[in-house]
Amino acid sequence: MAERIGAGVWSLQGETVTLPVTITDARITASVFTSPATAARKLLAGLPLEPFTAFGRAFGLLMCIHYGEWALKTYDEVGVGLLALGPGRRPGLFLLDLPVTGAFTREAGQDFWALPKWLMTSTLRFGEEETDVTVSDGDTPVLSASFTHGRLRLPFGIRSALPAWSYLDHGAQAGRLLRGRVPMRLSGVRLGRGSFSVRLGEHPMAQRMEALGMVNRPLLTVHASSLRGPLGEWRAV
């Protein structure tokens, strides 16, 4: 477990990490899906969160990210999230699964930000027109998916930050609801409702994906050849 040694300063695996840390070299493909609110609500049972809904539909996010070398090393990450309302009915992305290919970032994610990171075996390929990914938990297949990138190319970048919620029952932040922001400084952006194909295994993450409608065509797919930005401390609510 990481040890907090000061305000925003952590000791992890013999290294000192000071927040914020800055993502300098990453790329991302992410798709938004809709699902019945009742199915999404079950995934938040026991938490002070509820799905954000419109016309009885909840909104989930499936994302694939490759990080080049930065403070948390280099690795691939696949996330399953749900847009949720927390205390004060403030919206934010709540991540249900965030498997990664690196042990250092797994421990940092769990202890710094209460993120549900676990070690996966993965292949992740970003092509010109398509992103392909496979995820396994040890010998157990989780998913195999292909995202077609949208046709609309933005001639400008996007500079924003996505509000987020997190909660874990283990690690340095155990039992605390945290709120923070995920950097979204994107360039080389393509948007559209591209095609999507997926094969799910017998795994809890796959079951959550199915509950969030991640077996159907997405509402929107966003691909960016560059993702950058600072990731700071998240605060207990």
C-alpha positions in Angstrom: 0.0 0.0 0.0 1.2 3.5 -0.8 2.0 5.8 2.2 1.0 9.5 2.3 4.1 11.4 3.6 2.7 14.9 3.1 0.1 17.0 1.4 -0.1 15.6 -2.1 3.1 13.5 -1.6 3.1 9.7 -1.6 5.7 7.0 -1.2 5.1 4.0 -3.4 7.4 1.1 -4.2 10.4 3.0 -3.0 9.6 6.1 -5.1 8.2 9.5 -4.1 5.2 10.8 -6.2 4.0 14.4 -5.8 0.6 15.4 -7.1 -0.4 16.7 -9.4 1.2 14.4 -12.0 1.0 15.3 -15.6 -0.1 13.0 -18.5 2.2 14.0 -21.3 1.9 11.2 -23.9 -1.4 9.2 -24.1 -4.0 8.4 -26.7 -7.6 7.4 -26.2 -10.7 5.9 -27.8 -13.9 6.1 -25.8 -17.6 5.3 -26.5 -20.8 6.4 -24.8 -23.6 3.9 -24.3 -27.1 4.1 -22.9 -28.9 1.5 -20.8 -32.1 1.3 -18.7 -31.8 3.3 -15.5 -32.9 0.4 -13.4 -29.9 -1.7 -14.6 -27.5 1.1 -13.9 -28.9 1.8 -10.5 -28.2 -1.8 -9.3 -24.5 -1.2 -10.1 -24.4 1.6 -7.5 -26.2 -0.2 -4.7 -24.8 0.7 -1.3 -23.1 3.9 -2.6 -24.3 7.5 -2.1 -24.6 7.8 -5.9 -27.4 7.4 -8.4 -27.3 7.3 -12.2 -27.6 10.5 -14.2 -30.6 9.8 -16.5 -32.4 11.3 -19.4 -35.7 9.8 -20.6 -35.2 6.8 -18.4 -31.8 6.0 -19.8 -28.4 6.0 -18.0 -25.1 6.7 -19.7 -22.0 4.5 -19.5 -18.5 5.0 -20.9 -16.1 2.4 -22.2 -12.6 3.7 -22.8 -9.2 2.4 -23.9 -6.1 4.4 -23.2 -2.4 3.9 -23.8 0.0 5.9 -21.6 3.5 6.6 -22.8 6.2 7.1 -20.1 5.1 9.4 -17.3 5.0 9.5 -13.5 3.0 6.3 -13.2 5.2 4.5 -15.9 3.9 3.3 -19.2 0.9 1.0 -19.6 -2.5 0.3 -21.1 -5.8 0.9 -19.4 -9.4 -0.1 -20.1 -12.2 1.6 -18.2 -15.9 1.0 -17.6 -17.7 4.0 -16.1 -21.2 5.3 -15.4 -22.3 9.0 -15.2 -23.6 9.4 -11.7 -25.0 12.0 -9.4 -23.5 12.3 -5.9 -24.1 14.5 -2.8 -25.6 17.8 -3.8 -26.7 16.1 -7.1 -23.3 17.0 -8.6 -22.6 14.9 -11.7 -19.4 12.9 -12.3 -18.0 9.8 -13.9 -17.9 6.8 -11.5 -15.5 4.1 -12.6 -16.7 0.5 -12.0 -13.6 -1.2 -13.5 -10.2 0.1 -14.5 -7.9 -2.7 -15.4 -4.3 -1.8 -16.2 -1.2 -3.6 -17.4 1.2 -2.1 -14.8 1.6 -2.9 -11.1 2.9 0.6 -10.2 -0.1 2.4 -11.6 -2.5 -0.2 -10.1 -1.3 0.6 -6.6 -1.1 4.4 -7.3 -4.7 4.4 -8.7 -6.1 2.5 -5.8 -4.3 4.4 -3.0 -4.1 8.0 -4.5 -7.6 8.2 -6.1 -9.6 5.1 -4.9 -9.8 3.9 -8.5 -10.8 0.2 -9.1 -7.6 -0.7 -10.9 -6.6 -4.4 -11.2 -4.0 -6.1 -13.3 -5.0 -7.4 -16.7 -3.4 -9.0 -19.7 -4.3 -6.9 -22.8 -3.6 -6.2 -26.4 -4.5 -2.7 -27.5 -4.1 -1.4 -31.0 -4.9 2.1 -32.3 -5.2 2.1 -36.1 -6.1 4.9 -38.4 -9.8 3.9 -38.6 -10.3 1.5 -35.8 -9.2 0.7 -32.2 -9.0 -3.0 -31.2 -8.7 -4.3 -27.7 -8.7 -7.6 -25.8 -8.7 -7.9 -22.0 -8.1 -11.0 -19.8 -8.0 -11.5 -16.1 -5.3 -14.1 -15.8 -6.5 -17.0 -17.9 -10.1 -15.7 -17.9 -11.2 -13.8 -21.1 -13.1 -10.5 -20.3 -13.7 -8.9 -23.6 -12.6 -8.5 -27.2 -13.8 -5.4 -28.9 -13.4 -3.1 -32.0 -14.3 0.5 -32.2 -14.7 2.3 -35.6 -13.5 5.9 -35.3 -15.9 8.7 -36.2 -15.8 10.5 -39.5 -15.8 14.0 -38.2 -12.3 15.4 -37.7 -12.1 18.4 -35.4 -9.7 21.1 -36.7 -9.1 22.2 -33.1 -8.3 20.6 -29.8 -10.5 20.1 -26.7 -9.4 21.5 -23.4 -11.6 20.4 -20.5 -11.7 18.2 -17.4 -14.3 15.6 -16.5 -15.6 15.6 -12.9 -15.4 12.2 -11.3 -16.4 10.2 -8.3 -14.5 7.2 -6.8 -15.0 4.8 -3.9 -13.1 1.6 -2.8 -13.5 -0.6 0.2 -9.8 -1.3 0.4 -6.5 0.6 0.1 -5.3 3.9 1.6 -8.7 5.6 0.8 -10.9 2.7 2.0 -14.5 3.7 2.7 -14.2 7.3 1.5 -16.2 8.8 -1.4 -13.8 11.0 -3.3 -14.4 13.7 -5.9 -11.9 14.9 -8.5 -11.3 15.8 -12.1 -9.9 13.8 -15.0 -7.9 15.8 -17.5 -9.3 15.9 -21.1 -6.9 18.0 -23.1 -7.4 16.3 -26.5 -6.0 16.8 -29.9 -6.3 14.9 -33.2 -9.9 14.3 -32.3 -12.4 12.3 -34.4 -16.1 12.1 -33.4 -19.0 10.0 -34.7 -21.4 7.2 -34.1 -19.0 4.5 -35.5 -19.7 0.8 -35.5 -18.8 -1.3 -32.5 -18.4 -5.1 -32.1 -17.7 -6.9 -28.9 -17.4 -10.4 -27.5 -17.8 -10.7 -23.7 -16.4 -13.5 -21.5 -17.7 -14.9 -18.2 -16.4 -12.2 -15.9 -17.8 -9.6 -13.5 -16.5 -6.7 -15.6 -18.2 -8.2 -18.7 -21.5 -8.5 -16.7 -21.3 -4.9 -15.8 -20.6 -4.0 -19.4 -23.7 -5.9 -20.5 -25.8 -4.2 -17.9 -24.7 -0.8 -19.2 -25.7 -1.6 -22.8 -22.1 -2.1 -24.0 -23.1 -4.8 -26.5 -25.0 -2.4 -28.7 -24.0 0.4 -31.0 -22.7 3.4 -29.0 -24.3 6.8 -28.9 -21.0 8.4 -29.7 -17.3 7.4 -30.1 -14.4 9.8 -29.5 -10.9 9.1 -30.6 -7.9 11.3 -29.8 -4.3 10.8 -31.0 -3.2 12.8 -28.0 -4.4 13.1 -24.4 -2.6 15.3 -21.9 -3.2 17.2 -18.7 -2.6 17.3 -14.9 -4.1 14.8 -12.5 -4.2 16.1 -8.9 -5.5 15.0 -5.5 -9.1 14.0 -5.1 -11.0 15.2 -2.0 -13.2 13.2 0.4 -16.8 14.3 0.3 
